[in-house]
Structure formats: C-alpha cells, structure tokens
Amino acid sequence: MVFNSLIYIFFLCVVSIIYYTLPKKHQWIWLLVASVGYYLSFIPVFLPLIIVITLSNFLIAKRFAKVSFNRKKLFFIFAITVNVLILFFFKYYNFIFPWNQIKLYPVDWFFLTDPINRMILPLGLSYLMFTVFSYHIEVKRETIKPENHLGYFSLYLLFFPKIAQGPIEKPQHLIPQFHQLHTFSYPLVVEGLKLILWGYFKKLVVADRLAIYVNAVYNNSESHNGTTLIIATIFFSFQIYADFSGYTDIALGSANIFGFSLSPNFKRPYFATSIKDFWSRWHMTFSGWLRDYIFLPIAFFLSKKMKKQTYIFISTEKWIYLIATMITFAICGLWHGEGWTYLSWGLLFGIYLTYSQWTLKLNKTIRKQFHINKSSTFYIFCQVVLTFALVSFAWIFFRSDSLTQAFDIIRKILTSVGTPFYESPYDLIYAIFGILLLVIIDFKREFLNNRFSLLNNKYSVIRIGTIVVTVMIILLIGVFDGGQFIYFQF
C-alpha cells in the first residue's frame, strides 16, 4: 500500500472518517490498529519482529530509568547494541550470505503475491531504529522521561504516515502530541490535503517521469555519451529530490489530517549556497540526527583528548572537524547500503564540508581582496550553481551500481560530447516541464514567501482553479505505474 496508489487514498479516507467518529480518548487505539494494518499490507512476516522491537525497547527504557547511575550506562549500551545488530543483520544479510535464498511473500491488499527470493529490509526498519536510538539517547540524557503508555510509545514508532521513510521524529516532539486530544480542524485538514496533492505532483509528474530517462541511461551507461550522462545526472538530482520530498509532503499531509505535526524534511535544498547549507535543507531530520548523536559527541570527545593547539601546523579545531565529519558521513553512506558507491558518496560530502571549513579564512580574504559582496545576487547565484553541481556530482556515486560505472560515467562526462539521447521528444519535454514547475514553486517559496500564492490565495476561484489544474496535470502527465519510492530500500 504505497503512498502513490489509489488503495492508500482509500485507506486514508476510511481511517480519517472513523478516527473522527470515535470518542477522543479512544482515537489512539484506532490509529495504532490502522498503523498495524498499513504494515500488514507489505510483508506480514516481519510484523512480529516489529512488535518485539517495540515492546522490548519500551520495557528497556522503563527499566533504564529505575536502575542506579552506574548500571544505566550498561543498559544503554545493551539497548543500542542489540538494535544495531538487528539493523545490521537485515541490511547486510545478502552481502554476508549472497548464496542464500529466502522466500518472502509480499502482500497486495492482503493477498499473497509472488515470493521474493532474497532477504529484504523490513519496511521502515532503518527509520524505526533511528527513532529508537533517538529515544534511548534522550532518555539517557534525561531530556525526557520514559513513556509509560505502551500504546503511545507504539504509535511513536509505528505511526503509519512516517514509518516507511520518516521523518525521524525526536520523542519530545511527537510523543506529547499523542497525549493530546485532537478535534476535527477544517483548516488543518485542508492544509494536509494540499500537501498531499503537491506530494503526488512531485512523485508522479516529476520523479517518476524523470525516472524513465534516468533509468534508460544509467542502466546502459556504457552506450551513452557524456552529454547524455550530464542530462541524466541532472535529471536524477531532481528525481531523487522530488521523489523523497514528495513522499515527505504526503506523510506530513496525512499526519495533518489527524491533527499531528511531523517535522519538515526538506527546505528547497537546491537553492542552498553551500554544502553545509544543503545539509541543513536536505533530509533535515536525518542530518539533524547525525549532527546531534554522532558528529557533536565525537567532536566533544576529541576536544577533551586533543590538548595541543596545533597538530602538524594545523589547528586542533580543524582536525576535530575533519575526523568528526568524515566518521559521520562514512556512517551516513554505509546506512544507505552496502558497497563502495554509498560509502564514496558519503565520504565525498565529508570532503566537501571539510574543505569548506578549512578554507573559511582563505575565502574571506579572497572576497575582501576582490571586493566581493556575499549578499549580491550574482554571488548568491554562483554559489547556488556551484553547490548544485557538487551535489549532482556526488549523486553519480549514489546512482551508479559500482565504482567502476561511476568513474566511467565521470570520464565520459569530461571527455565525450555528442547528441543527447531520447526515445521520444515528449519524454524530454514532460521531464523539463516538471522540473521547471518544481523550480518555479521552490523559487517563489524561497524568495517571495507568501506573495503570489495560488493554493493559499484569498480568492477562492484562484485556489480551486489551481487545485483543478494541478489535478489535471497529474492525470495527463503523471506516471501511474506504481513506481516505488527510492528511499523505501533504505
């Protein structure tokens, strides 16, 4: 029951109608039932695993709060280690045991379909584990107390709008919302529906339309020239953004319908003026998780251990930033999957960030020497273009099947020029049309705020007209082959 399906729309309508007809004190029960039902619509055999993870972490955290200070560390290490091993087992099972075959039966609206003859990651396991880690860390830091209500804790982990691809919610943001009573709010529901509509536009009109071209080129990259590969790489940059942010919009909109506020995950990342700025806008809950729970603790640990002012004539602060950043983004890359491509993708961002940090004074000197105004439109434009180019270059490693393919693509981009590939001119026209609409909307939101708003216009005829036009574009240009969201595999 993927988000981009009619079944999900039907499911969401039924769940929301029943939700608001139930007594408010029982609404959480229905949401939990609906979340379990949503999970059952994929591969039901994994549901007992998810239940065990939920129950065990609930009990461990409650026990953790009652033990002595010396034993708390042991409980914490035990909880994190067990959960890491579970995630590692499923994420790397096929890498460790490539010769094994396991029959897993997916479900199509509760009907078994053809088996999958390999181990796959249970739906949302990575995001669930990051949520669990966040919960235990916050309990250990005593920023929150362990949740005493098993139902609310289960919803915190399993709430169906977020379970598959996040956002990764901190407990202090989401759990208190389950303790509140939610009444029907027309403005909130309307806002949720607008988000869902925009999410479907991103997924069906932009991401899945671009995927046709990207897959045709990257799946046969040895047959294409550098010009075609540049176009495919740029298209993939927008494909993965529209795909993932489209999912997030549907998730946030679905949660809004029930009166819940999930954390935003994207803030127009391709208008970032630096790689650091990019990561403050891209997959924001994940980048925040990496910063709060990996980068900052490592940096703090190193700052206590490295007592000298400089090492090899370079300031200690720079070395700390280098080590903490490279470890953080190595973990980021490995989380996305096994293989050197994901690790290279993560390390490349680590190199970007380290270079930027190490050359701060040099860049400031150059700007001063050449009288460059950081706030000038031309400078900002150049920074946005450069940042997009660096990010798109990194996406080559992310999209490639191997390092060999990635380096071959880079070689062709640098040395080979030719006529762009296309099977049908309409594919390119529709793809470019989708990108332009996406960029125009993001540009308006980035620089014009609420001015010239169509969906939130004060005139109802403009609002309704915009919705009708958007629906028509989705129906006419959208790709309705049920293409999976890219980040489902992570």
Buried (B, 14 or more C-beta within 10 A) or exposed (E): BBBBBEEBEEBBEEBBEBBBEEEEEEBBEBBBEBBBBBBBBBBBBBBEEBBEBBEBBBEBBBBBBEEEEEEBEEBBEEBBEBBEEBBEEBBBBBEEEEEEEBEBEBBEEEEEEEEBEBBBBBBBBBBBBBBBBBBBBBBBEEEBEBBEBBEBBBBBBBBBBBBBBBBBBBBEBBBEBBEEEBEEEEEBBBBBBBBBBBBBBBBBBBBBBBBBBBBBBBEEBEEBBBBBBBBBBBBBBBBBBBBBBBBBBBBBBBBBBBBBEBBBBBBBBBBBBBBEBBBBBBBBBBBBBBBBBBBEEBBEEBEEEBEEEEEEEEEBBBBBBBBBBBBBBBBBBBBBBBBBBBBBBBBBBBBBBBEBBBEEEEEEEEEEEEEBEEEEEEBBEEBBEEBBEBBBBBBBBBBBEEBEBBBBBBEBBEEBEEEBBBEEEEBBEBBBBBBEBBBEBBEBBBEEEEEEBBBEBEEEEBBEEBBEEBBEBBEEBBBEEEBEBBBBEB
